[in-house]
Amino acid sequence: MRGRAPQVEERSRQRRGWHVAIGTAAVTLAVTMGLAGVTACGSGTPTRSASVNPSLDACLVGTWVSTRASGVAEIKGVFVPLSDDPIVQQGSGVIYSIHPDGSVVEDYDTGSQSLYGKDSAGNGYSIDVTGTAKGRLVASNGHATFTLDDPSVLKVSITEDRADGVTLTATEHPPASETDTYTCTAGSSLAIKSGPSSEFGFSITTTFEPR
């Protein structure tokens, strides 16, 4: 999932229960937030071709859809374990289209995947990303740098449903660039782990399969 955890601000509205999703639920990236770099295996044939970019690992090329997301986010100084919930997931997962020239489309609108969790005090959180962004990818030897053309088209939203009944919400845009680690097998599996980073506030693993 992309971006640091927004600083939540209180709004006067009823607590709706911590298991909520805002708009089009998504990971993210960006995805996903247990932190092992697990790999998702897909049975389909991805849309892919050999990389023509020496700065791009060829195993990343193709169209991928996220399957699971889990990890941890630092929210208001507290580390909160987060994971997706297939029961409330809307449609397919987040779609990454990675082209041989290194151009990338991150689609959080066609599919969606929200992350949920609770801290030790019983406060519940949901984190979502919406929007579709284009950018560039440079990746080799397990390290990938994503650079967005326009970060403002993506919105990171967080909702906190506090144990005392107060609901807090905040939104922000992700950073223009971030460096993640990855594992992949051409045509069958991809896992991207963001963080850990105090700047972004997330350490998240997202697994993908061919779309």
C-alpha positions as CSV (number, residue, x, y, z in Angstrom):
1,M,0.0,0.0,0.0
2,R,1.2,3.4,-0.9
3,G,1.8,6.4,1.4
4,R,2.4,7.1,5.1
5,A,-0.5,6.6,7.5
6,P,-2.5,9.8,7.5
7,Q,-3.0,11.7,10.8
8,V,-6.6,11.1,11.7
9,E,-8.8,14.0,12.6
10,E,-12.0,13.7,14.6
11,R,-15.3,14.2,12.8
12,S,-18.7,14.3,14.5
13,R,-20.5,11.2,13.3
14,Q,-21.7,8.0,14.9
15,R,-19.4,5.0,15.2
16,R,-20.2,2.5,12.5
17,G,-18.1,-0.4,13.8
18,W,-14.5,-0.8,13.0
19,H,-15.2,-3.1,10.0
20,V,-15.9,-0.5,7.4
21,A,-14.6,0.4,4.0
22,I,-14.5,3.8,2.4
23,G,-15.7,4.1,-1.2
24,T,-13.9,1.7,-3.5
25,A,-11.9,-0.5,-1.0
26,A,-8.3,-1.3,-2.0
27,V,-5.0,-2.2,-0.7
28,T,-2.1,-1.2,-1.8
29,L,-0.1,-0.5,-2.4
30,A,-0.4,-0.2,-2.8
31,V,-1.5,-2.4,-1.5
32,T,-0.6,-5.2,1.0
33,M,0.0,-4.9,4.9
34,G,2.5,-10.9,9.2
35,L,5.3,-9.7,7.1
36,A,6.8,-12.7,5.4
37,G,7.5,-12.2,1.7
38,V,5.1,-14.9,0.6
39,T,4.5,-15.6,-3.0
40,A,1.1,-16.0,-4.7
41,C,0.8,-18.6,-7.4
42,G,-1.7,-18.1,-10.3
43,S,-3.1,-20.6,-12.7
44,G,-3.8,-18.2,-15.6
45,T,-1.6,-16.9,-18.3
46,P,-0.6,-13.3,-17.8
47,T,-0.4,-10.7,-20.5
48,R,3.4,-10.4,-20.7
49,S,6.4,-10.3,-22.9
50,A,10.2,-10.3,-22.4
51,S,11.5,-7.0,-20.9
52,V,13.2,-4.7,-23.4
53,N,14.4,-2.5,-20.6
54,P,17.7,-3.4,-19.0
55,S,16.6,-1.6,-15.8
56,L,13.5,-3.9,-15.5
57,D,13.5,-7.4,-14.2
58,A,11.6,-9.4,-17.0
59,C,9.8,-11.5,-14.5
60,L,7.7,-8.4,-13.4
61,V,6.3,-7.8,-16.9
62,G,2.6,-8.6,-17.2
63,T,-0.8,-7.8,-15.8
64,W,-1.2,-8.8,-12.2
65,V,-4.1,-8.8,-9.7
66,S,-3.6,-8.7,-6.0
67,T,-4.8,-11.7,-3.9
68,R,-3.8,-11.0,-0.3
69,A,-2.4,-8.2,1.8
70,S,-1.0,-8.2,5.3
71,G,1.5,-6.3,7.5
72,V,1.7,-3.5,10.0
73,A,1.1,0.3,10.0
74,E,2.3,2.8,12.5
75,I,-0.8,4.9,13.4
76,K,-0.4,7.7,16.0
77,G,2.8,6.1,17.3
78,V,1.2,2.6,17.7
79,F,2.0,-0.3,15.4
80,V,-1.2,-1.9,14.3
81,P,-1.4,-5.3,12.5
82,L,-3.5,-5.2,9.4
83,S,-4.9,-7.7,6.9
84,D,-7.4,-7.8,4.1
85,D,-10.8,-9.4,4.5
86,P,-12.0,-11.5,1.6
87,I,-15.6,-11.4,2.9
88,V,-15.9,-7.6,2.3
89,Q,-13.5,-7.3,-0.7
90,Q,-15.4,-5.7,-3.6
91,G,-14.8,-7.2,-7.0
92,S,-11.3,-8.3,-8.0
93,G,-8.1,-7.2,-6.3
94,V,-5.9,-4.2,-7.3
95,I,-4.5,-4.5,-10.8
96,Y,-0.9,-3.7,-11.7
97,S,0.0,-3.5,-15.4
98,I,3.8,-3.6,-15.9
99,H,5.0,-3.1,-19.5
100,P,8.3,-4.1,-21.0
101,D,9.5,-0.5,-21.3
102,G,9.0,0.0,-17.6
103,S,5.8,2.0,-17.7
104,V,3.2,1.0,-15.1
105,V,-0.5,1.4,-14.5
106,E,-1.7,1.0,-10.9
107,D,-5.5,0.5,-10.9
108,Y,-7.3,0.7,-7.5
109,D,-10.7,1.4,-9.1
110,T,-11.5,-1.7,-11.2
111,G,-10.8,-4.0,-8.2
112,S,-10.4,-3.3,-4.5
113,Q,-9.0,-4.6,-1.3
114,S,-9.3,-2.9,2.1
115,L,-7.0,-3.5,5.1
116,Y,-8.4,-3.8,8.6
117,G,-7.0,-4.1,12.1
118,K,-7.3,-3.3,15.8
119,D,-4.7,-2.0,18.3
120,S,-4.3,-3.2,21.8
121,A,-6.7,-0.6,23.1
122,G,-9.5,-1.9,21.0
123,N,-9.5,0.9,18.4
124,G,-10.3,-0.4,14.9
125,Y,-8.9,0.8,11.6
126,S,-9.6,0.5,7.9
127,I,-7.2,1.7,5.2
128,D,-8.1,2.1,1.5
129,V,-6.5,3.4,-1.7
130,T,-8.6,4.7,-4.6
131,G,-7.7,6.0,-8.1
132,T,-5.7,4.9,-11.1
133,A,-2.2,6.1,-11.6
134,K,0.5,5.9,-14.3
135,G,4.2,5.8,-13.6
136,R,7.6,4.2,-14.2
137,L,9.3,1.2,-12.6
138,V,13.0,0.4,-12.3
139,A,13.6,-3.0,-10.8
140,S,16.4,-5.6,-10.5
141,N,17.8,-8.0,-7.9
142,G,14.7,-7.9,-5.7
143,H,14.5,-4.1,-5.3
144,A,11.9,-2.0,-7.2
145,T,11.5,1.8,-7.4
146,F,8.0,3.0,-8.4
147,T,7.7,6.7,-9.5
148,L,4.2,8.1,-10.1
149,D,3.6,10.6,-12.9
150,D,0.9,12.3,-10.7
151,P,0.5,11.2,-7.1
152,S,-2.6,13.4,-6.6
153,V,-4.7,10.9,-8.6
154,L,-4.4,8.4,-5.8
155,K,-6.1,8.9,-2.4
156,V,-5.1,7.0,0.8
157,S,-8.0,7.0,3.3
158,I,-7.9,5.8,6.9
159,T,-10.9,5.4,9.3
160,E,-10.4,4.9,13.0
161,D,-13.4,3.6,15.0
162,R,-12.3,4.2,18.6
163,A,-13.2,2.0,21.4
164,D,-15.0,5.0,23.0
165,G,-17.4,5.3,20.1
166,V,-15.8,8.3,18.3
167,T,-15.0,7.9,14.6
168,L,-11.9,9.6,13.1
169,T,-11.1,10.0,9.4
170,A,-8.2,11.3,7.3
171,T,-7.0,11.2,3.7
172,E,-3.8,12.1,1.8
173,H,-1.9,11.4,-1.4
174,P,1.0,9.0,-1.6
175,P,4.6,10.0,-2.1
176,A,5.7,10.4,-5.7
177,S,8.3,7.7,-5.4
178,E,9.0,4.7,-3.2
179,T,11.4,1.7,-3.2
180,D,10.1,-1.7,-2.3
181,T,11.4,-5.3,-2.4
182,Y,9.9,-8.0,-4.5
183,T,10.1,-11.7,-5.4
184,C,8.7,-13.0,-8.7
185,T,8.5,-16.0,-11.0
186,A,7.7,-15.0,-14.6
187,G,4.1,-15.8,-15.5
188,S,3.1,-17.3,-12.2
189,S,3.8,-15.3,-9.0
190,L,4.7,-11.8,-7.7
191,A,5.0,-10.5,-4.1
192,I,5.8,-6.9,-3.3
193,K,6.8,-5.7,0.2
194,S,6.8,-2.0,1.0
195,G,8.8,-0.6,3.9
196,P,9.6,-0.8,6.7
197,S,9.9,3.0,6.7
198,S,9.2,5.5,9.3
199,E,8.5,8.0,6.5
200,F,5.7,5.9,5.0
201,G,4.5,4.3,8.3
202,F,3.8,1.0,6.7
203,S,5.4,-2.4,6.2
204,I,3.2,-4.3,3.9
205,T,3.3,-7.4,1.7
206,T,1.0,-7.8,-1.3
207,T,0.8,-11.0,-3.3
208,F,-0.3,-11.1,-6.9
209,E,-1.3,-13.6,-9.5
210,P,-1.6,-13.3,-13.3
211,R,-4.8,-11.6,-14.5
